[in-house]
Amino acid sequence: MLLRAITIVALAWISWATPALADTKSDKIRALIRETGTEAAIRDSMTQMTGNIIPMIRQSLKDAPPALVAMVEEELNAGFRNAIGDFIASTIPLYSDTFSEGEIDDMRTFYGTPTGQKMAAQQGPLLQRSMSAGAVIGRRVAQEAMEKAMQRYQATQPPK
């Protein structure tokens, strides 16, 4: 009876532990992509991309029957929805080449914490704000470069 109880406990532990032990590096990367909010960001990007492409399609099909335009839009939306998995699958080798399995585990541990969850939630807004700040800096640098180039160019011209 004791042997039977030990066997049942051992089998239960093995069945419980097996999924964790069976996780491949690719499985861990997929989980990291999901846990960091990257998968949601990819979905949002695909939706935004579709929204940007549809007006161009409507313009290029302006003389086409409305039913055809609607079908093209439906197919485009379905295509982008279906491509999300392909896109995620294509990023797995990039993560795998960049990070060791231990580093993936470390990141998953971090993103499992409240701070990691806050980082995941704020990553998109931070990136948008950073891009806005970068655009302001870019415009300033371009303006200054134009002014300096004009001054340098004028200095090389003979007096009038």
NORSULRA-V731069 format. One record per residue. N is the residue number from 1. RES is the residue in one letter. PHI is phi in radians with two decimals (NA if undefined). PSI is psi in whole degrees, 0 to 359 (none if undefined). OMEGA is omega in radians with two decimals (NA if undefined). Layout:
N | RES | PHI | PSI | OMEGA
N | RES | PHI | PSI | OMEGA
This chain:
1 | M | NA | 316 | 3.11
2 | L | -1.10 | 318 | 3.13
3 | L | -1.08 | 320 | 3.13
4 | R | -1.13 | 317 | 3.13
5 | A | -1.11 | 317 | 3.12
6 | I | -1.11 | 318 | 3.13
7 | T | -1.09 | 316 | 3.13
8 | I | -1.10 | 316 | 3.12
9 | V | -1.10 | 317 | 3.14
10 | A | -1.10 | 316 | 3.12
11 | L | -1.13 | 321 | 3.10
12 | A | -1.11 | 317 | 3.13
13 | W | -1.12 | 316 | -3.13
14 | I | -1.07 | 315 | -3.12
15 | S | -1.16 | 327 | 3.10
16 | W | -1.26 | 319 | -3.06
17 | A | -1.40 | 337 | -3.04
18 | T | -1.01 | 314 | 3.13
19 | P | -1.01 | 319 | 3.13
20 | A | -1.17 | 321 | -3.14
21 | L | -1.27 | 331 | -3.08
22 | A | -1.45 | 349 | 3.13
23 | D | -1.00 | 123 | 3.05
24 | T | -1.51 | 170 | 3.10
25 | K | -1.05 | 321 | 3.11
26 | S | -1.09 | 319 | 3.10
27 | D | -1.06 | 318 | -3.14
28 | K | -1.14 | 322 | 3.12
29 | I | -1.17 | 317 | 3.08
30 | R | -1.01 | 316 | 3.13
31 | A | -1.11 | 317 | 3.12
32 | L | -1.07 | 316 | 3.13
33 | I | -1.05 | 320 | 3.12
34 | R | -1.24 | 314 | -3.04
35 | E | -1.19 | 331 | -3.12
36 | T | -1.49 | 355 | -3.10
37 | G | 1.48 | 3 | -3.12
38 | T | -1.14 | 321 | 3.12
39 | E | -1.07 | 316 | 3.11
40 | A | -1.11 | 321 | 3.12
41 | A | -1.13 | 322 | 3.10
42 | I | -1.10 | 315 | 3.12
43 | R | -1.05 | 316 | 3.12
44 | D | -1.10 | 319 | 3.13
45 | S | -1.11 | 318 | 3.12
46 | M | -1.11 | 319 | 3.11
47 | T | -1.10 | 316 | 3.14
48 | Q | -1.14 | 319 | 3.13
49 | M | -1.06 | 316 | 3.11
50 | T | -1.05 | 315 | 3.12
51 | G | -1.06 | 329 | 3.11
52 | N | -1.38 | 328 | -3.08
53 | I | -1.42 | 325 | -3.07
54 | I | -0.99 | 316 | 3.10
55 | P | -1.07 | 324 | 3.10
56 | M | -1.15 | 320 | 3.12
57 | I | -1.14 | 316 | 3.12
58 | R | -1.04 | 320 | 3.12
59 | Q | -1.14 | 315 | -3.11
60 | S | -1.22 | 338 | 3.13
61 | L | -1.91 | 27 | -3.03
62 | K | -1.05 | 335 | 3.13
63 | D | -1.71 | 2 | -3.12
64 | A | -1.45 | 158 | 3.08
65 | P | -1.07 | 140 | -3.14
66 | P | -0.97 | 326 | 3.13
67 | A | -1.11 | 321 | 3.11
68 | L | -1.16 | 316 | 3.13
69 | V | -1.05 | 316 | 3.12
70 | A | -1.08 | 319 | 3.14
71 | M | -1.17 | 321 | 3.10
72 | V | -1.09 | 317 | 3.11
73 | E | -1.08 | 317 | 3.10
74 | E | -1.06 | 315 | -3.13
75 | E | -1.15 | 322 | 3.11
76 | L | -1.11 | 313 | 3.12
77 | N | -1.04 | 314 | 3.13
78 | A | -1.12 | 319 | -3.14
79 | G | -1.07 | 315 | 3.12
80 | F | -1.18 | 320 | 3.08
81 | R | -1.03 | 317 | -3.12
82 | N | -1.25 | 334 | -3.10
83 | A | -1.35 | 346 | -3.13
84 | I | -1.01 | 313 | 3.12
85 | G | -1.07 | 321 | 3.11
86 | D | -1.13 | 319 | -3.14
87 | F | -1.11 | 315 | 3.12
88 | I | -1.08 | 316 | 3.12
89 | A | -1.06 | 325 | -3.13
90 | S | -1.26 | 339 | 3.14
91 | T | -1.50 | 341 | -3.10
92 | I | -1.00 | 313 | 3.10
93 | P | -1.08 | 329 | 3.12
94 | L | -1.14 | 313 | 3.08
95 | Y | -1.09 | 316 | -3.07
96 | S | -1.10 | 321 | 3.12
97 | D | -1.26 | 334 | -3.05
98 | T | -1.58 | 324 | -3.03
99 | F | -2.17 | 142 | 3.04
100 | S | -1.30 | 166 | 3.10
101 | E | -1.09 | 324 | 3.10
102 | G | -1.10 | 320 | 3.11
103 | E | -1.16 | 321 | 3.07
104 | I | -1.06 | 314 | 3.11
105 | D | -1.03 | 317 | 3.13
106 | D | -1.07 | 316 | 3.14
107 | M | -1.13 | 319 | 3.12
108 | R | -1.10 | 322 | 3.09
109 | T | -1.09 | 312 | 3.13
110 | F | -1.05 | 311 | -3.09
111 | Y | -1.22 | 350 | 3.03
112 | G | -1.47 | 350 | 3.13
113 | T | -1.53 | 163 | 3.07
114 | P | -1.02 | 321 | 3.12
115 | T | -1.14 | 318 | 3.10
116 | G | -1.10 | 320 | 3.11
117 | Q | -1.16 | 322 | 3.09
118 | K | -1.14 | 318 | 3.11
119 | M | -1.05 | 314 | -3.14
120 | A | -1.07 | 318 | -3.12
121 | A | -1.20 | 328 | -3.06
122 | Q | -1.66 | 352 | -3.06
123 | Q | -1.03 | 314 | 3.13
124 | G | -1.09 | 307 | 3.11
125 | P | -1.04 | 323 | 3.10
126 | L | -1.10 | 317 | 3.14
127 | L | -1.10 | 316 | 3.12
128 | Q | -1.07 | 315 | 3.13
129 | R | -1.15 | 322 | 3.10
130 | S | -1.13 | 319 | 3.13
131 | M | -1.13 | 321 | 3.09
132 | S | -1.11 | 315 | 3.10
133 | A | -1.10 | 320 | 3.12
134 | G | -1.11 | 323 | 3.12
135 | A | -1.13 | 320 | 3.11
136 | V | -1.09 | 314 | 3.13
137 | I | -1.10 | 317 | 3.13
138 | G | -1.04 | 316 | 3.10
139 | R | -1.10 | 318 | -3.14
140 | R | -1.11 | 314 | -3.13
141 | V | -1.10 | 317 | 3.14
142 | A | -1.10 | 317 | 3.13
143 | Q | -1.09 | 313 | 3.14
144 | E | -1.10 | 320 | 3.13
145 | A | -1.12 | 319 | 3.10
146 | M | -1.09 | 315 | -3.12
147 | E | -1.10 | 314 | -3.13
148 | K | -1.15 | 319 | 3.13
149 | A | -1.12 | 320 | 3.10
150 | M | -1.10 | 317 | 3.12
151 | Q | -1.09 | 315 | 3.13
152 | R | -1.10 | 318 | -3.12
153 | Y | -1.13 | 314 | 3.14
154 | Q | -1.08 | 328 | 3.14
155 | A | -1.21 | 338 | 3.14
156 | T | -1.57 | 353 | -3.10
157 | Q | -1.56 | 143 | 3.11
158 | P | -1.14 | 149 | 3.12
159 | P | -1.09 | 150 | -3.13
160 | K | -1.63 | none | NA
